[in-house]
Amino acid sequence: MVKTSPILLGLSLALAYTSLAPAQDSSMNQSVPQVLQITREFLKPGKSGAPHDKTESAFVATMARAKFPAHYVGMNSMSGKSRALFLTEYASFAEWEKDNQIVDKNPALGAELDRESVADGELLDGLDSVVCTYNAELSYHPHADISHARYMEISVYHVRPGHRDDWHELVKMVKDAHEKAGTSAHWATFDMAYGGEGGTYIILSADKSMTEIDQGFAESKKFVEGMGGKEGMAKLDELFGKTVDTSHNELFSFNPKQSYVDESWIKADPEFWKPKPAAAPMAKPAAKTPDAKPAAH
């Protein structure tokens, strides 16, 4: 068994990342978001699941009533600390500013969001946010519709200072190997712009099912062959070692109750994004009461 490097695990598993742009007709031009805000909420023990669904659903309902133009996807951790991620896309920073101005000019909306934030905050152990920009050069076959995705793999890499060119060379080696091997890999890379340490890169890949994750692991042998066998992998590992300071991979599941998605997503997959309410259980027939005994005379 060939030992795989972190770059292989992080990138070869990037099977099907697509941007957060709303699903559209396939003939229309689609693009990966240029600006991505990632908000991270850490949950107190016992506060995930239904309690968090309730507070987050309140946000979703408020945004829907206001017909707020910016949509977001909510996800829950399947690895690491208990936390939720919220990904909001923008075509530009100017577009983000316009959305902020909508809240500023609507005191009622702002007050409602503040009340919901207080309620949600009771469940949280911490909260932070980062802003990233799309890097097309470091991405590989990104798509534009994740309305049918159910899981998100997230890989985070921190590149040593002064090794930016090495990082670009490293990713190019990985992309070329996938292309040569004909694997099913897809991913989008975002550069950390605000909220985190410089030299940080976030790689996202979305999966329709965990079968696609199995497929990624199964394709490791093809990737090694595309890299040039053991000799090529040795070069990759050497370059990775001198280029990357830290790396880690996480797995999240999409949560429709915590997501405020575009109407086109709902139309594309209504059973997931807006499931019908469960039918109320049928009432049991009233128990038959025994006939009263005749009164004694």
N, C-alpha and C positions, 0 to 999 in steps of 0.2 A: 504494500500500500504506500503510495507516494504521499509524503507529508505536505499538506497544503499551507501556504503562507496566509497571513491575515488579509493581504490584498486579494488573494484568490477567493477566500471565504466571503469577503465583503463585496466584491464586484461580480464574481461569477454567479452569485445568487440573485443578482439584480435582474430578475426575469421579465418583469412586465411593468416597469414604472411608467405611468402616464401622468400628464399634468392634471391640475385640479380644474382645468377649464371645463365648463358645462358641456355635456354630450350634445353634439350637433350632427347634422347630416354629413355623411362621410365625404361628400363632394365639396364641402365648405372648408376653407382654410382654417386650420387649428394650430395653436401654438402653445408651448410651455410657458407658464407664467414667468415674467421677468423678475418680479419681486414676490417673495414668500415670507409671510410672518408665521412663526411657529410659537404658540403659547403652550407652556407646560404647567400643568397643575399636579402637585403631589398630594395624594389623598391620605388622610388620617386612617389608622387601622380601623377596619369595619365600616368605613364611609364610602367605599366604592359600590358599584352595582346600583341597586334600586334607589338608595338615597341620593347618589350623585346624578342618576338619570332624572330624578324629579327636579332638582335645582337647575340642571342644564336645559331641560325641556322648557322651563319657564323663559329662559333666554331665547330659545328657538321660537316660541310662540310670540314673544314681543317683537322680534325681528320680522316675523312673518306679517304681523298686523301692520307694522310700519312699512312693509314692502322695502326693507333695506336692501340696497343694491349689492353689497358685498356678502358673499356666501362663504361658508367654512365647513370643513369636515372634522368631526370629532372621532378620536380613536382612543382605545384603552390598552394599557400595557399587558403583554403576555410574558414579558421577561423583565428583570430588574425590579426597581421599586414600584409600588402601586401608584400609577399616575395616568393622567389623560393628556392627550395632545390635541391641539386645535390648529389646523392649517388653513390660512387665509391667503388667497392669491390676488395679486394686482398686476396690471399690465405695466405700471410705472409707479414711482413714488408720488407723482402728481395725482394719480387716480386715488391713491390711498388718502391723500390730503382732502380730496373732495368728500370722501366718506366721513372723515373726521368732522368736517364742517357741517355735515347733515346733523350729527348728534349735537354739535355746539349750538345750532340754530333751532333745535327742538328740545326745549327744557323738559317737556313732559316725557319724552323718550329717554333723555338722560337720567331723569329722576327714577324712572322705572328700572333702567339698567343698573343704577346705583343700588336700589333696594334688592335686586336679584343678586348683585355681587356680594352684598352683606350676607344673604342667606347661603350662597354658595361658599363664601369664605369660612363659614362655620365647619365645613367639611374638610378644609384644606390644611395641609401641613407646610405648604410653601407654593410659590408661583414665580415663574420667570418667563421671559420672552426673548426671542432672537429674530433678527431680520436677515434674510439671505437673498442673494441675487443669482440668477441662473447662469450657468457656465456651459455653453453649448459645446465648446471644444473638449471638455472632460466628460460629456454625456455620451450615451450610446443607444441609438435607436429609440429615443423617447416617443411616446404616443400622446394622445390628447384626451382620452376618455376613460375615467376610472369609475364610472357610474355602476359598473358590475363588479368592482373589486371588493374584497372582503378582508384582506390583510395587507399590512404595509411593513416591509423590511427597511430598517434605517441603519445605515452605517456611517459612523463619524470618524474622520481622520484628522489628526493634527500634524502638520508638516513642520519639520525643524526649520528654524530661521535660516535663510540663505539657501534653501533647497527647493525653491519653487520650480525651477527648470527641471530638477530631478523628478519632482512630482508629476509634471506634465509628461516627461519621458516615460515614467512608470505606468501612468494610465494609458498612454499610447501603446505600450507593449501589451497591456491587458486587452485593450480593444482590438488590436491586430490579431491576437491569439484567438479571441472569440470569433472574429470574422473568418479567420482561416478554418477554425474548427466547425463553424456553422451551428453554434449553440443557440439557445433560445433567449440569451441574455438581453435585457433592456434596462437602462437606468437613466436618471437625470441627476446631475451634480449641481449643487448650490454652494457658492462661496459665502462664508460668514461675513456679513457686512457690519452688523451692530449686535451688541449683547453678548459677545463671546470672545474668546481668545483669537487673535489674528493668526492666519494660517490654518484655520479650521474649515474643513469641507464636509458637507452633508450629502450623502448619496441615498436616494429614495427609490424603492421599487415596490410596486403594488401587485398583489396576486389575487386571482379570482378564487383560488382554493389552495389548500396546503399541498395538493398534488403538484403544483408548480414548484414548491420548495423542494419536494422530493426530486423533481426533474433536474433542478439546479445541482443538487448533490450528485445525481447520477451522471451529469455531464462533466464532472470534474476530470475524468480520464480524457475526454475529448479536448478539454481545455489544455491539459498538460501536453498532449500531442501537438496542439496548435502552437504552444509556447516553444516547442522544440525538444520535448522530453526532459529528462533530468538535468541536462546541461542548461537548457533554457530556464528551468525553474530555479536553478541555483543562481543564475544571473538576476532573476526577478527578486529572489529573497535577499540577495546582497544589496540591490538597489533599494529595496523596501527598508532594510535595516538602517541604512544611512540617511534615508529620506523622511520616514515617518516616525514621529515621537511616540504617539499613542493612537490606538484604534479600538473601537468596540462596535458590536452589532446588536440591535434590538428588534423585537417583533411586536407589532401592535395589531389589534383587530378594529375594524370600522364599527362605529356605534351610531345607528340612524337616529336614536333618541337624543343624541348629543350633537347632531349635525344640522346645520341650516344650509340646505343645498338648493341649487337652482331647480326650477320647475321641470326643466328638461331631464334632469336626473331622475326625478320622481316618475315621469312618464316612461323613461327607459327601463326602470326596474321598480314598479310601484309596490310589489310585495315586500321588498326590503326597505326602501326609503320611507314608505308610508303604508305600513301594513294595516289591514282592516282590523277594527277592534274585535277582540275575542267575543264570540257569541255568549250571551248570558246563559247560564245553565237553566234548563227547563225546570219549572216549579214542580215539586212532587205533588201528586194528587192528595187531597186531604184524606186523612184516615177516616174510615167509616166508623161512626159511633154506634155502639150496640143500642138496640131498641130499649127504651125505658120499660122497666117492669110495670105492669098495671098496678094501679093503687089498690091497696087492700080495702075491702069493704067490711 
